[in-house]
């Protein structure tokens, strides 16, 4: 019965395989989609292979005592069945080498089955590969993407305990490599002459046709990836063989492996999930070998995990760090990562390039922690010395970023600080680290407000110990300063550290190449940088005359007056004043007009402190240059309007500054100091009239420009400026005869707009002024009266103007007129009565 069943199974298999072969041929000739065609043929082939598995075991049949003659017939049938299966595979491969992928699947099926069938199946695989290796000689292109995976499977079988299986696997691998060699584009006649090579030569990379030399990078990557999967096999023997082949391949050909990041990520996940993995050492060795040829890819991947790093990640860092030959490349990659800002999103980045797939970039924090592992490694000592300045600046910047970071818990270690300490210790600067620890510098870096002082202390302490890296550090910081940082806030760290280095190794003033940097920093986009630069320049006041191109430096300070940051403008004002006090008078005089004109816009600044300072410093400038009368008189007159109007400023400091500057102007213009500027006698309208009287006498030609300046303040948002400009504008116009005659209609039109002002006091003042001008204009239309007016007008303008508005309204005491009876006065005693009559008549 057993014999009958065996015969029946053989014939059924024979018929089934013939049927399957017909199906394969039919599909091959169809126009089915290639993907569907392959899947269908794979399913048919697998069904055929399962039929082979169901065939009887002839060893068992012999044990039953069946005759040899009967067995020979059945074994012949059995061989025919195997040939049919082999022919089916040959048909598939002859049509398309892509179908070699079926062999890859077949190897996996073979490993699951009994030993005798493994040998027969491998023989078929070897023959099909041999056929394919001959077929490719006539093909212009080879499409066989499965060669890498198939080579890995055959490589493992080359180490099989059974010699027959090992030999068949070796032959199959040899033919496969011949195909790969042709695929690579190397036509050689040696593809059959190497058949006698042993498996060890095939795999170890020492033969001309070795796996690493022959496979294309993508196929070699598949080869490595497949072997990496085998490290997790349940069979320790297979895992060990895979580890050995992996080591040999990567030792000589790791530079050809692509998808390095994927491999590193796989190893990390495997070791994280199973810290006691039996092949742990082999996986870490793979990391080391990949780092040797692809350090950038490995390091980037190792930095793209959550921080703080777990034990598995630290182990992989150690594995990567054990390859000292690529230490410079590793540190370069880490420095590249440290250019990033922790917590920075893609929208915040100037360059739309991301290193990490996370929503926020935390790779710089991981890189800082990794440096704590890499820097102490002995083989990294030379590379650390090479990149000392780069690492120093990068870590100080990371400390700065970390102090601003909000996504990190407050109790999280400052890895940038720890890495900075590791850098000092690995660079032979243990004494510097100890000194900073004694100053409690390290402990305070967690405080955001301490960072600038901390950077200052680091630079100062390094200088105190005359650190040997000073030349290259200074050169690097200078280079960075010239090139400019990636972010404006980076300049804060640079200027603090750079300034302290220069303070300790150079005397003021710094060499010109350094002064240029400070001049550029004055107008940096970051206000902190601007103020630090201005502060350092201010400290150079005692040696200001020794600085080359001092005019250019002062011009840069004047440009800082335009800053939107109030504190920068204030610092620029203070710095300029400090320098001007020591500046050579010849140079001072050449810049005097430019400096004075820069103060004028600040007199109308929206910040009271800046207004008062600009006004007071303008007065100081007039006092400094008092001997240059011919130069300063136009400047004093040009600033007269804001100096008068801001007397009414609500901030006392601004009003006091105006009084101070006006006293200096009066002295400069050789006017007597108005008694009305004194606090106890102060009256705005009387001050205005006093100044206008003197202008009419000595600087009549400037009144037109002064009126123009005054009209500009009628549209001011400040109420007191609009009120004051109405009074001042009228007073200027009334003090100049020709203007009053020619500009009367224009003045009425301008004042008409002010009559509609929202403030009732401004409206009242404007209305009173408008009515006066209308009366004057109407009176001038009569030719007779016009002639009389002109005759009397000349007479009036030898008189002194009198108050019109009684400003302020509650002002009851008018002090004695300081000009009455003096040479500067304009009133003659005998004509006083006539003057009063005319004033009353014209509401003048």
JOPEHU-V279718 format. One record per helix or strand. SS is the DSSP state (helix for helix, strand for strand). FROM is the first residue (numbers start at 1). LEN is the number of residues. If there is no record, write none. Layout:
# JOPEHU-V279718
ss=[SS/SS]
from=[FROM/FROM]
len=[LEN/LEN]
This chain:
# JOPEHU-V279718
ss=[helix/helix/helix/helix/helix/helix/helix/helix/helix/helix/helix/helix/helix/helix/helix/helix/helix/strand/helix/strand/helix/helix/helix/helix/helix/helix/helix/helix/helix/helix/helix/helix/helix/helix/helix/helix/helix/helix/helix/helix/helix/helix/helix/helix/helix/helix/helix/helix]
from=[2/34/58/68/97/115/147/163/199/211/217/236/260/280/295/311/324/344/346/361/363/378/388/415/430/441/448/470/490/512/527/541/550/566/585/608/629/640/652/675/684/700/719/737/744/760/783/829]
len=[27/20/6/28/15/24/11/22/6/4/14/21/14/14/8/11/15/1/3/1/12/9/17/12/9/4/17/14/16/10/13/6/13/17/18/17/10/9/17/3/15/12/16/6/12/20/14/13]
